[in-house]
Amino acid sequence: MPSDTIDLAVVGCGVSGATAALTAAKNGLSVSILEEHPRVGEPSHCSGHVGILAFKKFAPDIPRRIIENTVKGAVLHSPNGAALTLRRSTPVTWVLNRSEFDRHLASLATTNGAELHLNSRVENFRRAEDESFLLNVAGPEHKEVRSKLLIDASGSGSSIAKYAGLLQRGTRLVNSAQFSVDEVRDVDVDFVELYFGQTFAPGFFGWIIPRRDGSAKVGIAAGSRANVRQCFQRFIRKHPIASAKLRHARELTTPMYHPIPVGGAAHKTYADGIMTVGDAASQVKPTTGGGIVFGLACGRLAGETATRAIRSGDTSARVLKEYDQSWRDLIGFDLNAMSWLRRLLYRLPDHQLDRIFSVARELKANEILNTTADIDFQGRTILSLARDPRFFLTLLSASVLSAPSLIRTSSP
């Protein structure tokens, strides 16, 4: 169990929590990571699909075995079956083994002095008279731990964020479902495949993400009002394109279900003695639900702020506000822009999505998108692409359908 008194307790050992712990431990803080599951990285809910450029900027070096595939593009499928292929001559994304990546980060954190405690769930906590926190930790043995500072990396809807008044009311969620399969047919290993349409993935999209070994991660996410289990079964069994590719597939893992916050930047991510990071802070791309790169970046900022606060002897909200300002300066614009784009596209009925695909093909939008450099910081990408009149017309058609001469009611 953790030491009786520590500088920093990090609740949750996903990407953001492990990175925060690693950063703080490297800076000399006494750190305990409290992970409720018996093994880091499991259960895994994430596809592990990341942009190479941004990942390399924020992640430590990783063993080659963690990279399951190197991807050069994507095939986007409209509801009526039309396809738009985005292709690069060089790799743009990696598919990571998310479980192994989490364990790699945890190993780095412990190598640098952090203590990792598995099967350790924070049952409740309270403030002491000296403003530290007393945590009641359930594990191999129950123990009370005193910590000067808390970082909540336990996911959306956490009790710590609720206690601190940081749990955002009305947070927009999508529910995801994913499993791994073998024997997928007619999928190019160089391309991920995305499937749009309200019939199979209402409010979001489905995916097939191939690995080099011939297996694939298959999943969907759907709006909170949809029954994601039913949607998932309908997608893999009845989607006219995806189901044909999966007809002979052999299930390697059972489906995992998980909520993802896609509402954009949280209103506030700090309070006296507490910071939230990762899903707990809604630091997730609203357009795709991806959170690895943002979790790495924000986890590091949280660890740096924790270091300054502990060294100064002041863990008040006044000091921890620096963390909130730092991560908003880094990704706040991108989260807001992606939130706008998600609201624009994912609520549209299928016939309008079909028209958008037709316009994009007509205007050769793939040529514009192929010039972009960074898929993780999409807000800046949207801003740069908006300077091209073809992309602007594509977005304009998506919102008001005001280019009837360029719109076809059916795919060519």
Residue pairs with C-beta under 8 A, 6 or more apart in sequence:
1 117
1 120
1 137
1 139
1 140
1 141
1 143
1 145
2 9
2 32
2 34
2 115
2 117
2 120
2 137
2 143
2 145
3 30
3 32
3 115
3 145
4 143
4 144
4 145
4 146
5 145
5 146
5 147
6 30
6 31
6 32
6 115
6 145
6 146
6 147
6 148
7 24
7 29
7 30
7 31
7 147
7 148
7 149
7 306
7 310
8 21
8 24
8 29
8 30
8 31
8 32
8 147
8 148
8 149
8 150
8 151
8 306
8 310
9 31
9 32
9 34
9 122
9 133
9 135
9 145
9 147
9 149
9 150
9 151
10 17
10 18
10 20
10 21
10 24
10 31
10 32
10 33
10 34
10 114
10 150
10 151
10 153
11 17
11 34
11 122
11 150
11 151
11 152
11 153
11 154
11 158
11 160
12 33
12 34
12 35
12 36
12 152
12 153
12 154
12 155
12 278
12 280
13 21
13 33
13 35
13 40
13 102
13 106
13 116
13 153
14 102
14 153
14 155
14 278
14 279
14 295
15 101
15 102
15 105
15 278
15 291
15 292
15 295
15 296
15 299
16 153
16 277
16 278
16 279
16 283
16 291
16 295
16 296
16 298
16 299
16 302
17 33
17 151
17 153
17 154
17 277
17 278
17 299
18 33
18 40
18 102
18 105
18 106
18 108
18 109
18 299
19 105
19 295
19 296
19 299
19 300
19 303
20 151
20 153
20 277
20 299
20 300
20 302
20 303
20 306
21 31
21 33
21 109
21 114
21 151
21 303
22 60
22 105
22 108
22 109
22 112
22 114
22 303
23 299
23 300
23 302
23 303
23 304
23 306
23 307
24 31
24 114
24 303
24 306
24 307
25 31
25 109
25 112
25 113
25 114
26 112
26 113
27 303
27 304
27 307
28 113
28 307
29 306
29 307
29 310
30 113
31 109
31 113
31 114
31 115
32 114
32 115
32 116
32 117
32 145
32 147
33 106
33 109
33 114
33 115
33 116
33 117
34 117
34 120
34 121
34 122
34 135
34 137
35 116
35 117
35 118
35 119
35 120
36 119
36 120
36 121
36 122
36 154
37 43
37 118
37 119
38 118
38 119
39 118
40 99
40 102
40 103
40 106
40 116
40 118
41 98
41 99
41 100
41 101
41 102
41 103
41 106
42 99
43 256
44 98
44 99
44 102
44 256
45 176
45 178
45 256
45 257
45 258
46 98
46 291
46 292
47 95
47 98
47 178
47 207
47 209
47 217
47 219
47 290
48 68
48 94
48 95
48 96
48 97
48 98
48 101
48 217
48 292
49 71
49 93
49 94
49 95
49 96
49 192
49 209
49 288
49 290
50 93
50 94
50 96
50 290
50 292
50 293
50 376
51 92
51 93
51 293
51 374
51 375
51 376
52 91
52 92
52 93
52 94
53 92
53 373
53 374
53 376
54 293
54 374
54 375
54 376
54 377
55 94
55 292
55 293
55 296
55 376
58 293
58 296
58 297
58 300
59 293
59 296
60 105
60 108
62 96
62 101
62 104
63 104
65 97
65 100
66 96
66 97
66 100
66 101
66 104
67 94
67 95
67 96
67 97
68 94
68 95
68 96
68 97
68 211
68 212
68 213
69 94
69 95
69 189
69 209
69 210
69 211
69 212
70 91
70 93
70 94
70 95
70 212
71 91
71 92
71 93
71 94
71 95
71 190
71 191
71 192
72 87
72 88
72 89
72 90
72 91
72 92
72 190
72 191
73 85
73 86
73 87
73 88
73 92
73 190
73 191
73 192
74 85
74 86
74 191
74 192
74 193
74 194
75 83
75 84
75 85
75 86
75 188
75 191
75 192
75 193
75 194
76 83
76 84
76 85
76 86
76 194
76 196
76 357
77 83
77 193
77 194
77 195
77 196
77 241
77 242
78 84
78 196
78 197
78 353
78 354
78 356
78 357
78 411
79 196
79 197
79 198
79 199
79 350
79 351
79 353
79 354
80 350
80 354
80 410
80 411
81 240
81 241
81 411
82 354
82 357
82 358
82 361
82 411
82 412
84 357
84 360
84 361
84 365
84 366
85 191
85 366
86 366
86 369
86 370
87 191
87 366
87 370
88 370
92 375
93 192
93 375
95 192
95 209
95 210
95 211
95 217
96 292
98 292
101 292
106 116
109 116
110 116
117 137
117 139
118 139
119 139
119 140
120 137
120 138
120 139
121 137
121 138
121 139
122 135
122 136
122 137
122 138
122 154
122 159
122 160
123 136
123 137
123 138
124 135
124 136
124 159
125 133
125 134
125 135
125 136
125 150
125 160
125 163
126 133
126 134
127 133
127 134
127 273
128 134
128 146
131 272
131 273
131 315
132 146
132 147
132 148
132 273
133 146
133 147
133 148
133 149
133 150
133 273
134 144
134 145
134 146
135 144
135 145
135 146
135 147
135 150
136 142
136 144
137 143
137 144
137 145
148 273
148 310
148 315
149 273
149 274
149 275
149 306
149 309
149 310
149 315
150 160
150 273
150 274
150 275
151 274
151 275
151 276
151 277
151 302
151 303
151 306
152 158
152 160
152 161
152 164
152 166
152 274
152 275
152 276
152 277
152 280
153 276
153 277
153 278
153 280
153 299
154 160
154 280
155 278
155 279
155 280
156 171
156 173
156 259
156 260
156 261
156 279
156 280
156 282
157 167
157 259
158 167
158 276
158 280
160 274
160 276
160 280
161 167
161 276
161 280
164 271
164 274
164 276
165 268
165 271
166 266
166 268
166 269
166 270
166 271
166 274
166 276
166 280
166 281
168 263
168 266
168 267
168 282
170 263
171 261
171 263
171 282
172 224
172 261
172 262
172 263
172 264
173 224
173 259
173 260
173 261
173 262
173 263
174 203
174 204
174 221
174 222
174 223
174 224
174 259
174 260
174 262
174 289
175 221
175 222
175 223
175 224
175 226
175 228
175 257
175 258
175 259
175 260
176 219
176 220
176 221
176 228
176 257
176 258
176 259
176 260
176 289
177 219
177 220
177 221
177 228
177 229
177 231
177 232
177 255
177 256
177 257
178 217
178 218
178 219
178 220
178 255
178 256
179 217
179 218
179 219
179 251
179 252
179 253
179 254
179 255
179 256
180 215
180 216
180 217
180 218
180 251
180 252
180 253
181 215
181 216
181 218
181 246
181 249
181 250
181 251
181 252
182 214
182 215
182 249
182 250
182 252
183 214
183 248
183 249
183 250
184 208
184 210
184 214
184 215
184 216
184 218
184 245
184 246
184 249
185 244
185 245
185 246
185 247
185 248
186 244
186 245
187 193
187 208
187 210
187 216
187 245
188 210
189 210
189 211
189 212
189 214
191 210
192 207
192 208
192 209
192 210
193 207
193 208
193 209
193 242
194 205
194 206
194 207
195 201
195 205
195 206
195 207
195 208
195 220
195 235
195 239
195 241
195 242
196 205
196 353
197 350
197 353
198 349
198 350
199 234
199 350
200 206
200 220
200 231
200 234
200 235
200 238
200 239
200 242
201 220
201 221
201 222
201 231
201 235
202 222
202 223
202 225
202 226
202 231
203 221
203 222
203 223
203 225
203 226
203 346
203 347
204 220
204 221
204 222
204 223
204 262
204 289
204 346
205 220
205 221
205 346
206 218
206 219
206 220
206 221
206 235
206 239
206 242
207 217
207 218
207 219
207 220
208 216
208 217
208 218
208 242
208 245
208 246
209 216
209 217
209 218
210 216
211 217
215 252
216 249
218 236
218 242
218 246
218 249
219 232
220 228
220 231
220 232
220 235
221 228
221 260
221 289
222 228
222 231
224 259
228 257
229 255
229 257
232 255
235 242
235 243
236 242
236 243
236 246
237 243
260 279
260 284
260 289
260 291
261 279
261 282
261 284
262 284
262 285
262 286
262 289
262 339
262 342
263 282
263 286
263 339
264 282
264 286
264 335
264 336
264 338
264 339
265 282
265 283
265 328
265 331
265 332
265 335
265 336
265 339
266 276
266 281
266 282
266 283
268 324
269 275
269 276
269 277
269 281
269 323
269 324
269 327
270 276
270 317
270 320
270 321
270 323
270 324
271 317
271 320
272 315
272 316
272 317
272 320
273 315
273 316
273 320
274 320
275 302
275 305
275 306
275 320
275 323
277 283
277 295
277 298
277 299
277 302
278 284
278 291
278 294
278 295
278 298
278 299
279 291
281 298
281 327
283 291
283 294
283 295
283 298
283 327
283 331
283 335
284 290
284 291
284 294
285 291
285 294
285 334
285 335
285 338
285 376
285 378
286 335
286 338
286 339
286 341
286 342
287 338
287 341
287 342
287 378
290 376
293 376
294 331
294 376
297 327
297 330
297 331
298 327
298 330
298 331
301 323
301 326
301 327
301 330
302 323
302 327
304 323
304 326
305 319
305 320
305 322
305 323
305 326
308 319
308 322
309 315
309 319
309 320
312 319
331 377
333 379
333 380
334 377
334 378
334 379
334 380
335 379
336 379
337 378
337 379
337 380
337 382
337 383
338 378
338 379
338 382
341 378
341 382
344 395
344 398
344 399
345 353
345 356
345 398
348 356
348 398
351 409
352 398
352 401
354 409
354 410
354 411
355 397
355 401
355 407
355 408
355 409
356 394
356 397
356 398
357 411
358 406
358 407
358 408
358 411
358 412
359 365
359 393
359 394
359 397
359 398
359 403
359 406
359 407
360 366
360 394
361 412
362 406
362 408
363 390
363 391
363 393
363 394
363 406
364 390
365 390
365 391
365 394
368 385
368 388
368 390
368 391
369 385
369 391
372 381
372 384
372 385
373 381
374 380
374 381
375 381
385 391
386 392
386 395
393 403
393 406
396 402
396 403
397 403
397 406
397 407
401 407
